[in-house]
Protein backbone atom coordinates (compact mmCIF):
# COMPACT_ATOMS: atom_id res chain seq x y z
CA UNK A 1 0.00 0.00 0.00
CA UNK A 2 1.36 3.36 -1.05
CA UNK A 3 0.52 6.36 1.12
CA UNK A 4 1.20 10.06 0.53
CA UNK A 5 0.62 13.16 2.61
CA UNK A 6 -0.56 16.43 1.08
CA UNK A 7 -1.13 19.80 2.73
CA UNK A 8 -4.65 18.99 3.97
CA UNK A 9 -5.15 15.36 2.95
CA UNK A 10 -3.74 11.88 3.12
CA UNK A 11 -4.09 9.54 0.13
CA UNK A 12 -3.39 5.82 -0.09
CA UNK A 13 -3.99 2.86 -2.37
CA UNK A 14 -6.76 0.38 -1.69
CA UNK A 15 -8.21 -2.66 -3.41
CA UNK A 16 -11.30 -4.79 -2.92
CA UNK A 17 -12.34 -8.18 -4.20
CA UNK A 18 -15.86 -8.32 -5.64
CA UNK A 19 -16.77 -11.84 -6.53
CA UNK A 20 -13.94 -13.11 -8.70
CA UNK A 21 -12.75 -9.64 -9.75
CA UNK A 22 -10.73 -7.00 -7.94
CA UNK A 23 -11.22 -3.23 -8.05
CA UNK A 24 -8.56 -0.55 -7.47
CA UNK A 25 -9.17 2.63 -5.46
CA UNK A 26 -7.44 5.77 -4.25
CA UNK A 27 -8.58 6.48 -0.69
CA UNK A 28 -8.51 10.09 0.49
CA UNK A 29 -9.09 11.56 3.92
CA UNK A 30 -8.93 15.19 4.91
CA UNK A 31 -6.73 15.96 7.90
CA UNK A 32 -9.72 17.73 9.51
CA UNK A 33 -10.81 15.98 12.74
CA UNK A 34 -13.61 13.48 12.12
CA UNK A 35 -13.23 13.52 8.33
CA UNK A 36 -14.46 10.40 6.54
CA UNK A 37 -12.51 8.42 3.97
CA UNK A 38 -13.60 8.91 0.37
CA UNK A 39 -12.83 6.16 -2.15
CA UNK A 40 -12.22 6.98 -5.81
CA UNK A 41 -12.22 4.03 -8.20
CA UNK A 42 -8.99 4.10 -10.21
CA UNK A 43 -10.37 2.76 -13.48
CA UNK A 44 -14.12 2.88 -14.02
CA UNK A 45 -15.39 -0.45 -15.39
CA UNK A 46 -11.89 -1.93 -15.09
CA UNK A 47 -11.48 -5.15 -13.15
CA UNK A 48 -8.30 -6.94 -12.18
CA UNK A 49 -7.64 -10.65 -11.94
CA UNK A 50 -6.25 -10.37 -8.41
CA UNK A 51 -6.15 -8.00 -5.46
CA UNK A 52 -2.37 -7.70 -5.96
CA UNK A 53 -2.90 -6.40 -9.51
CA UNK A 54 -5.53 -3.95 -8.25
CA UNK A 55 -3.16 -2.70 -5.53
CA UNK A 56 -0.43 -2.19 -8.15
CA UNK A 57 -2.79 -0.06 -10.26
CA UNK A 58 -3.88 1.90 -7.18
CA UNK A 59 -0.23 2.42 -6.13
CA UNK A 60 0.51 3.85 -9.58
CA UNK A 61 -2.51 6.18 -9.34
CA UNK A 62 -1.44 7.43 -5.90
CA UNK A 63 2.05 8.13 -7.22
CA UNK A 64 0.53 10.32 -9.98
CA UNK A 65 -1.51 12.58 -7.67
CA UNK A 66 -0.17 16.14 -7.83
CA UNK A 67 -2.72 17.69 -5.46
CA UNK A 68 -6.13 17.17 -3.90
CA UNK A 69 -8.70 19.89 -4.35
CA UNK A 70 -11.11 21.41 -1.81
CA UNK A 71 -13.80 18.85 -2.81
CA UNK A 72 -11.45 15.95 -1.91
CA UNK A 73 -10.91 15.15 -5.60
CA UNK A 74 -7.44 13.97 -6.62
CA UNK A 75 -5.73 15.83 -9.47
CA UNK A 76 -3.45 13.54 -11.44
CA UNK A 77 -0.37 14.07 -13.58
CA UNK A 78 -0.37 11.89 -16.66
CA UNK A 79 3.14 12.85 -17.69
CA UNK A 80 5.65 10.02 -18.01
CA UNK A 81 8.49 12.29 -16.85
Secondary structure, 3 states (H helix, E strand, C coil): CCEEECCCEEEEEEEEEECCEEEEEEEEEECCCCCCEEEEECCCCCCECCHHHHHHHHHHHHHCEEEECCCCCEEECCCCC
